[in-house]
Structure formats: structure tokens, C-alpha cells
Amino acid sequence: MMNENKIVEKSSALYAKYGIKGVSVDDVAFVLGISKKTLYEYIENKNVLIQKVVDNNLATFFDKVTEKAEEESDIFKSLCLIYLNTIREVKKINPSYIHDLKKYHHKQYRKILEFRDHKLYKTIENFINQGIKTGIFRNDLDMQYVYVNQMSKVSILLFDSFFECKEQPSVQDIYKMILNDIRGITTLKGHEIFDRNYDDLLQLK
């Protein structure tokens, strides 16, 4: 049975795979097996559809990124799971999706930036602050710098201009870079624990 959620979910998958400009409303209707007229009975127009897609994607993204992380008692594992899940989810997105939002739907693009710079930031900040309290992370950290440094590595998957002459790095390549960053913000106590558990962190699923 057709409903708005089904339309938004299918549209989300198509936009993530082909970009927004690469998918018309006719394409969405065809994949759903309905007419464009029927689609418009549920969604007012393409702009509204894109708004709902972005909102849905951000909610789903956050759920997948934080999956299992809050269940862990080990702060290193929690933090690494968030970064690993973030990298995996970003890897699934066609860079055109972000480029198209920025160029043609800037308000929706701003939602993604707001999510990245506030909701995701606060989640990571919370785990790092827990690590500071337990003595595994340094207490002189500039959290914004740490976060920007780590997110810049994730963004290579979407904006890879620095790697024009090389193959795009894999999920594991980016994850190793961030593991190195995490090691760099540890105390001596944290460094010992981190290195002792490095192989396990590297193999996180």
C-alpha cells in the first residue's frame, strides 16, 4: 500500500545513489510503480519531497551512527563506533547528492551542516568529555579543532579534490586516519590503553 513514508524512503535511496539532479519525480514514480499524479497526492511537489528526504536521511543517519555506541562501557569503542559508522554511512552517498543540495536547495543543505556542526558534534563531544573525566583524554583539548580535523577526513569521501591523482580512500583508510587522531589526543594513561586495544578497535564491526 502506497504512503508518504514509502515514497520518502524510495526517494532517499534514489537520491543517495544518483544525486538529486539525476532523479526526476517521474523516475521516483516509475520505480514506485505509480503515476506522477498519484505521487503528488501524497507529496505536494519536488521541493517538499526533498525536504522530507533530507529530514528522513538525517534521522536515519543519526540512528545508524550511534547504533551500539551508547551501549558500550569502553569510551574508546563508543567513539570509534561513531566515527566508523559515520564513515560507512557517508561512503554510501553519491557526492552529487551533497553538491546538488548545496547548489539548488541551499536551505536543505544548511540542515546537513547544522546536523554535522551541532547534533553530531555534541554527541562526539560528550564521549570525549567522558574520556577527559576518566583521564584517558587530555584536558587541554580544543574540541572544535579536534572535531574539524576528524570530520575533514570523513569529508574526503564527498569532496576528494586532494586525491585527484589517487584512488578514493576506503572506509578503512579513513578510519585508520581517525584512529591516529584519537591516539593523538590521549594522555599517557589513555595512550597505553589505546595501544593495548588498537587491534580490537581496528577490527570493530
N, C-alpha and C positions, 0 to 999 in steps of 0.2 A: 504493500500500500504506500502510495506516494505521500510524503510530508516534507515540511521545511527542513528538518534535520537531515533527511536523506539527500536532499538537494545540496545543502551546505557541505556535507561530508564528501559527496562525489565531486563537487566543485573544488573543494580544498585539495583533494588528491590530484585533480587535473591541473590546477594552477601550480601546485608544488612541483609537478613533473615537467610541465611545458611553459610555465610563465603565464602571466595574465594576458598579455597581448596575443599569445599563441593560442588562446582558447576563447572562442566566442560563446554567446548564450546558446546559439544553435548547436554548437558542439556539446555543451552540457546537456541540453535537451535530448540530443541524439543518443548520448551514452546512457542517459536515464530511460530511454525508450518512451519519451513523451514529446508532445509538441511544445514549441516555444510559448504558445498561448497558454497551455496548461501550466508550464513553469511559472509564467507571470501571475497565475492565480495564487501562487504561494510566495513569490518574491517580486517586489514592485518593479525593480529594474536592475541593471548590472551593477550600478554603484552600491545599491543596497546589498546585493549578493556579495560583493567584495568586502563590504563592511562586516557582514556576518561571517564570512570566511576567515577574515583576519582575527575577529574575536574568538572564533572557534579554534583556530590554529594556536593562538596564544594560550588558551586554556588547556588544550590538549598537550601542547609543548611543555608547559609547566608541570603537568601531572607526570609526564614521561621523564622529565629531567630530575624531578625529586623522588621518583619511584625508588624505594628501598633505602634511600639516603637517610631519611629520618628514623628508620628502624635500626640503623647501625649505632652501636655504642662507641665505635672507634671513629674519632673525628677525621683522621686521615682517610679512612674508607668512605665516610659520608661525603667529604669534599671531593674526593676523586670520582665518586659515582656521579655527582652533579656535573662535573666537568666532562666526564666520559659520555654521559647521556646527552649533554648539550652538543658535544661534537657529533655524536651519531645522528641526532635529530637535524642539525644544520646540514650535515652531509647529504641528507635526503632531499634538500631543497634545491631546485634549479635556480642558479644565481639570477636568472631573468625575472623570477618572481619578485625578488627584492628590488631589482633595477626598475621594473615596471611600476611597482608601488611608489617608489621614490619619484619617478618622472610623471606619472599620470594620476596617482592617488595619494598625494603627499600627506593628507590627514591620517590615512591608514598607516602609512609608513612611519609617521610620528608615534603611533601607538606601539609599534615594534621597538622603536628607540626608547620610549617610556618604559616598556616592559623590561628591556635589557638594562637600562640605567637605574631602575628603581626596584622592581619586584625581584628580578634575578640577582641584582646587586645585593639587596638586603638579605636574601637567602644565603648567599656565599659569605657575606659579612658576618652573619650570625654564627656560622660554623667557625670562621677564623677567630672571632671574638671568644668563642668557647675554647679554642686552642690556646689563645693567649692566657686565659684564666687557668688552664691546666699546665701552662709552662712549656708547651711544645712549639708555639709560635712567638716570635719576637714582639715585644710590646711597643716598639717604636715604628711600627709599620704605617705607611701612608696607604690606607685601604683603597682609595681611588686609584692611585698609581698601580698598586698590585692588580686590581681588577682590570684596568685598561690594558695593562701588559698581557694579562692572560686572555682577555676577550679579543685582543688584536690577533692572537694566534688562531683563535676559532674563526675569525672573520676571513682568514686566508682562504677558507673553503668557498666563500662567496665573492671575495674581491682579491683575486690572486695575481695582481699585476706584478708583484715582486718575483713571481715564479714563472714568468712568461716563457723562459727557455727551459723549464724543467717540467716534469710531470707534477700534477697537483698532488700535494702530500695526502697520505691516507689518514684515516681516523687514528690509527696507532701512532703515526708520525706526530700528529698534533698533540695527542695525549702525552707522548713522551716529553715534548717540549714543556707542557704544563706541569708534568711531574717534576721536571727540573726546576721550574719556577717555585713550586711548592717546597722543594728541598731548600731553596734559597731563602725562604722566609722563616725557617725553623731556628729554634735555639739549639744549643749543644745537645740538650736532652732530647728535643724533638728530632734532631738530625740522626741521633743514634737509633731512635725508634723507627724513623722513616727508612733508613738504610736497611735495618733488620727486616723490615716488611716490604721492601721495594718490589721483590719478585711477585709477591701476592698482589700488590697494588697494580703492577703492570698487567697481571692476568685477570683483573676484575671483569666480570661479565655484566 
